[in-house]
């Protein structure tokens, strides 16, 4: 197979049937669409090329810089595409959470600009959020930038309407699967593929997978975050289910060790979510020859996420499992975590002067924070907690994060560890801001 350009190798990825002895489904054939085999390593290769391609000639003539609000696979693909055309690329984000991807982007010659942001996902309605303001500036910049705009660009979805979806139907001998299971990030792949499959057979059931509240799985939004994505339409999905980080890693290990598929955590989440959802239908699944079919997407490769695995499951890499871990918490404990609403928190701060710990990124903290608070980014805070209680039991503690989810988990953990008075700010810094409570800039 010969190509004149590496971009011609994007798409036409394999569809692989997984061994039923591995997943345990007796009447459903489960297929993995191996988007990790795209030339730049992920499903985002399709969207990046489809979004950039129409504008590249003009961008080259004008000497534009390719820009995207991305800290992951879209940025990686665009960095390569920009380099192929002699253009520079800038990744704009409010948080680079995977060190290997940051290093790879730098290796590819990308410029990385980290701006303050009040949440992990671009919120177009947050008019005072620097990330949102930058997004609006890009839209008005003329020829200075080629802004691919993955969160709102319809060509993100179209890449899968013309490519991924039809490929699945073709590889299933002209049939749509009975189920399509997809992790939801920008929602481009799930929306595009679902559209094609339902046009072929309206009975196709679509399952959207999101990260559990306060959890982080690379490439997947939480349910709160995904509603801020311009391409997301809840009507696309028959079911939306949440996956925990540990479940994603467990699924990744099955794909790596039992199926020979070098999937990253997103693919692991898709596998876990697929098997969990389909088990409820396995006994009643009857189709041609008594079997039905389901497809999920393996988005990218495991090699970029070793630090992610090391932080959450160190024993997998030959290191002792950490004590005092968020992974130990049950949902019941998190729901019961001590929380305090904004009006009561303001009175409590005035009356008892608790230590206020802001768990957001340094950039978000610098933009706006509660006066007198200290900034300990959540990854560093987690490291501190592994060594035992990081604060004196004699002083009350108020924990704050963007929307009150991660702070609730840490409040539950510190309470379990014996701190007598630790509380989570309900609704987080966003609720504090929306209540008109004072915030200061660094």
Residue pairs with C-beta under 8 A, 6 or more apart in sequence:
3 9
5 84
6 39
6 80
6 84
7 39
7 49
7 53
7 81
7 84
9 38
9 39
10 38
10 39
10 40
10 45
10 46
10 49
11 38
11 46
11 163
11 164
11 167
12 167
13 33
13 34
13 35
13 37
13 38
13 167
14 33
14 34
14 37
15 31
15 32
15 33
15 34
15 167
15 168
15 171
15 172
15 295
16 31
16 32
16 34
16 259
16 261
17 29
17 30
17 31
18 30
18 31
18 32
18 259
19 258
19 259
20 26
20 29
20 30
22 254
22 258
22 259
23 30
23 254
23 271
23 275
24 275
24 279
25 275
25 278
25 279
25 282
26 282
26 283
27 282
27 283
27 285
27 286
27 290
27 291
27 292
28 178
28 179
28 278
28 281
28 282
28 285
28 291
28 292
28 293
28 294
29 291
29 292
29 293
29 294
30 274
30 275
30 278
30 293
30 294
30 295
30 296
31 172
31 177
31 293
31 294
31 295
31 296
32 255
32 259
32 261
32 263
32 267
32 271
32 295
32 296
32 297
32 298
33 164
33 167
33 168
33 295
33 296
33 297
33 298
34 261
34 298
35 42
35 43
35 45
35 46
35 164
35 189
35 297
35 298
35 299
35 300
36 42
36 43
36 261
36 262
36 263
36 264
36 267
36 298
36 299
36 300
36 301
38 45
38 46
39 45
40 48
40 73
40 76
40 77
40 80
41 73
41 76
41 300
41 301
41 304
42 73
42 76
42 77
42 299
42 300
42 301
43 73
43 164
43 189
43 297
43 299
43 300
44 72
44 73
44 74
44 76
44 77
44 299
44 300
45 73
45 77
46 159
46 160
46 163
46 164
46 189
47 74
47 77
47 150
47 155
47 156
47 159
47 160
47 186
47 188
47 189
48 74
48 77
48 78
48 81
48 148
48 150
49 77
49 81
49 159
50 155
50 156
50 158
50 159
50 162
51 148
51 149
51 150
51 153
51 155
51 156
51 159
52 66
52 78
52 81
52 82
52 146
52 148
54 155
55 146
56 81
56 85
56 87
56 146
58 64
58 143
58 146
59 66
59 85
59 87
59 143
59 146
60 85
60 86
60 87
62 143
62 144
63 87
64 87
64 143
64 144
64 145
64 146
65 82
65 87
65 88
65 89
65 90
65 144
65 145
65 146
66 78
66 81
66 82
66 87
66 88
66 89
66 90
66 145
66 146
66 148
67 89
67 90
67 92
67 138
67 145
67 146
67 147
67 148
68 74
68 75
68 78
68 89
68 90
68 91
68 92
68 147
68 148
68 149
68 150
69 92
69 93
69 122
69 131
69 134
69 135
69 149
69 150
69 151
70 78
70 91
70 92
70 93
70 150
71 91
71 93
71 95
71 96
71 97
71 98
71 101
71 102
72 98
72 101
72 218
72 219
73 101
73 219
73 299
73 300
74 148
74 150
74 186
75 89
75 91
75 93
75 101
75 105
75 110
76 101
76 104
76 105
76 108
78 89
78 148
79 89
79 91
79 105
79 108
79 109
79 110
80 108
82 88
82 89
83 89
83 108
83 109
87 146
88 109
88 111
89 108
89 109
89 110
89 111
90 110
90 111
90 112
90 113
91 105
91 110
91 111
91 112
91 113
92 113
92 114
92 115
92 131
92 134
93 112
93 113
93 114
93 115
93 117
93 131
94 114
94 115
94 116
94 117
94 120
94 130
94 131
94 361
94 363
94 364
95 114
95 117
95 120
95 361
95 363
96 102
96 112
96 114
97 216
97 218
97 379
98 218
98 304
98 305
98 307
98 308
99 307
100 303
100 304
100 305
100 306
100 307
101 304
102 112
104 304
105 112
106 112
114 361
114 363
115 130
115 131
115 134
115 363
116 129
116 130
116 131
116 361
116 363
116 364
116 365
116 366
116 367
116 368
117 129
117 130
117 131
117 361
117 363
117 364
117 367
118 126
118 129
118 131
118 360
118 364
118 367
118 368
118 402
118 429
118 430
118 433
119 126
119 129
119 225
119 228
119 402
119 403
119 430
120 225
120 402
121 221
121 225
121 226
121 228
121 229
122 131
122 132
122 135
122 151
122 228
122 229
123 129
123 132
123 228
124 132
124 135
124 152
124 228
124 230
125 132
126 132
127 133
130 367
135 149
138 145
138 147
138 149
139 147
139 149
141 147
150 156
150 186
150 188
151 186
151 229
151 230
151 231
152 230
152 231
154 231
156 186
156 188
156 192
156 231
157 187
157 188
157 191
157 192
157 195
157 231
158 192
159 188
159 192
160 188
160 189
160 191
160 192
160 193
160 196
161 192
161 195
161 196
164 189
164 192
164 193
164 196
164 297
165 192
165 193
165 194
165 195
165 196
165 197
166 196
168 176
168 177
168 180
168 193
168 196
168 197
168 295
169 175
169 176
169 196
169 197
169 200
172 293
172 295
175 200
175 201
175 293
176 197
176 198
176 200
176 201
176 204
177 197
177 204
177 292
177 293
177 294
177 295
178 203
178 204
178 205
178 285
178 287
178 292
178 293
178 294
179 204
179 205
179 206
179 207
179 274
179 277
179 278
179 292
179 293
179 294
179 295
180 190
180 193
180 194
180 197
180 204
180 205
180 206
180 207
180 294
180 295
180 296
181 206
181 207
181 209
181 270
181 273
181 274
181 277
181 294
181 295
181 296
182 189
182 190
182 193
182 194
182 206
182 207
182 208
182 209
182 270
182 296
182 297
183 190
183 208
183 209
183 210
183 217
183 219
183 220
183 243
183 266
183 269
183 270
183 273
183 297
183 299
184 190
184 208
184 209
184 210
184 220
184 221
184 226
184 232
184 237
184 240
185 219
185 220
185 221
185 229
185 266
186 229
186 231
187 226
187 229
187 231
187 232
187 233
187 236
188 231
189 297
189 299
190 206
190 208
190 236
190 237
191 231
191 232
191 233
191 236
193 297
194 204
194 206
194 236
194 237
195 236
197 204
197 206
198 204
198 206
205 238
205 239
206 236
206 237
206 238
206 239
207 237
207 238
207 239
207 240
207 241
207 273
207 274
207 277
208 236
208 237
208 239
208 240
208 241
209 220
209 240
209 241
209 242
209 243
209 269
209 270
209 273
210 220
210 221
210 222
210 223
210 226
210 240
210 241
210 242
210 243
211 217
211 220
211 221
211 222
211 242
211 243
211 244
211 245
211 269
212 222
212 242
212 243
212 244
212 245
213 222
213 223
213 224
213 242
213 405
214 222
214 334
214 405
214 406
214 408
214 409
215 222
215 244
215 245
216 245
217 243
217 245
217 248
217 265
217 266
217 269
218 264
218 265
218 266
218 305
218 308
219 264
219 265
219 266
219 299
219 300
220 243
220 248
220 266
220 269
221 229
222 242
222 405
223 240
223 242
224 403
224 405
226 232
227 234
234 240
239 277
241 273
241 276
241 277
243 269
243 272
243 273
245 265
245 312
245 327
246 312
246 313
246 327
247 268
247 269
247 272
248 265
248 266
248 268
248 269
248 272
249 265
249 268
249 309
249 312
249 313
249 316
250 268
250 272
251 267
251 268
251 269
251 270
251 271
251 272
251 273
251 275
252 263
252 264
252 265
252 267
252 268
252 269
252 271
252 302
253 268
253 316
254 268
254 271
255 261
255 262
255 263
255 267
255 268
255 271
255 298
256 262
256 263
256 302
261 267
261 298
262 301
262 302
262 303
263 271
263 298
263 299
263 300
263 301
263 302
264 299
264 300
264 301
264 302
264 304
264 305
265 302
265 305
265 308
265 309
266 299
266 300
267 296
267 297
267 298
267 299
267 300
270 296
270 297
270 298
270 299
271 296
271 298
273 296
274 294
274 296
278 285
278 294
281 292
285 291
285 292
286 292
287 293
306 317
309 316
309 317
310 317
310 319
311 379
311 382
312 327
313 321
314 320
314 321
314 322
315 321
322 386
323 386
324 385
324 386
324 387
324 388
324 413
324 417
325 386
325 413
326 382
326 409
326 410
326 413
328 413
329 409
329 412
329 413
329 416
333 412
333 416
334 408
334 409
334 412
336 412
337 408
337 409
337 411
337 412
337 415
337 424
338 411
338 415
338 421
338 422
338 423
338 424
339 404
339 408
339 411
339 423
339 424
339 425
339 426
340 348
340 398
340 423
340 424
340 425
340 426
341 426
341 427
341 431
342 425
342 426
342 427
342 431
342 432
342 435
342 437
343 435
345 398
345 423
345 425
345 426
345 432
346 437
348 354
348 396
348 398
348 423
349 356
349 370
349 372
349 398
352 396
354 395
354 396
354 397
354 398
354 421
354 423
355 374
355 391
355 395
355 396
355 397
355 398
356 370
356 372
356 373
356 374
356 397
356 398
356 400
357 373
357 374
357 375
357 376
357 381
357 397
357 398
357 399
357 400
358 365
358 369
358 370
358 373
358 374
358 375
358 376
358 400
358 401
358 429
359 376
359 377
359 378
359 381
359 399
359 400
359 401
359 406
359 407
359 410
360 369
360 375
360 377
360 378
360 400
360 401
360 402
360 429
361 377
362 375
362 377
364 402
364 429
365 373
365 375
365 442
366 441
366 442
367 441
367 442
368 429
368 433
368 439
368 440
368 441
369 375
369 429
369 439
369 440
369 441
369 442
370 400
370 429
370 432
370 437
370 438
370 439
370 440
371 438
371 439
371 440
373 400
376 384
378 401
378 406
378 410
381 390
381 410
384 390
385 410
385 413
385 414
385 417
388 417
389 414
389 417
389 418
389 419
391 397
391 419
393 418
393 419
393 420
396 421
396 422
396 423
397 414
397 419
397 421
397 422
397 423
398 422
398 423
398 424
398 425
399 407
399 410
399 411
399 414
399 422
399 423
399 424
399 425
400 407
400 424
400 425
400 428
400 429
400 432
401 407
401 425
401 428
401 429
402 428
402 429
402 430
403 427
403 428
403 430
403 431
404 424
404 425
404 426
404 427
404 428
404 431
405 428
407 424
407 425
407 428
408 424
410 424
411 422
411 423
411 424
414 422
415 422
425 431
425 432
427 434
429 439
432 439
433 439
